[in-house]
Amino acid sequence: MSFNGGLLELDSASLGTITNAMTAVSARNFLLSTSGANVYNATFSGNLTGDNTNGLIKTGTGGTITLSGTNTYTGNTTVSEGTLALGAIGQLKFLIGASGVNNTIAGVGTLNLNGSFLLDLTSAGTAVGNSWNLVNVGTLTETFNTSFSVVGFTEVSNVWSQTIVPGLTQYEFSEGTGVLSVVVIPEPGMFGLIGVGVIGLLAGRRRRSAK
């Protein structure tokens, strides 16, 4: 199915799952709407693809649209109203360029993330301090669920990381901020030295107190 822009309005309570893949072209966008206040839910298990600068826009307050395919469209994802969900087997791709250059998820609606992010880092900056806002957590009502993952990254306490230069720098994506950044990897012995320093300081204070 080729989708050349305009509005795809979901206005039937018997929608269920839509399996057709859709490709947006040029400056067109996927504009998906759950109309009115009716609760119409739909799942796209097909893939949404295309080099479309406007990406995907979710409108309508009436239900949830779930993306369960491998989605590689290159524009932004905007949740203007209602709920957009990334299914447990769904994937969204991000093209990461120079610092601050990337597609993003923004809006004022609700976002439920159960699937995975695929970060194309081929052209990404590697300088410490480079950062990219992938999910605008300041305006969205977003949830990173337990099944969420970032392909090729490892997770510790809701922060996902991938090494750039072993022992020196890595990419980190924080669920709390929605930001991907380049950070310095702490040296393995750093925390040990800090601990020794703190213990020594406390011991010195105890000796002075005993005099």
Helices and strands as residue ranges (DSSP letters): E 2-3, E 8-10, E 16-18, E 22-24, E 30-34, E 42-44, E 48-49, E 56-59, E 64-67, E 70-71, E 77-79, E 83-86, E 91-95, E 105-107, E 110-113, E 116-120, E 131-133, E 141-144, E 149-150, E 154-156, E 159-165, E 169-174, E 179-184, H 190-210
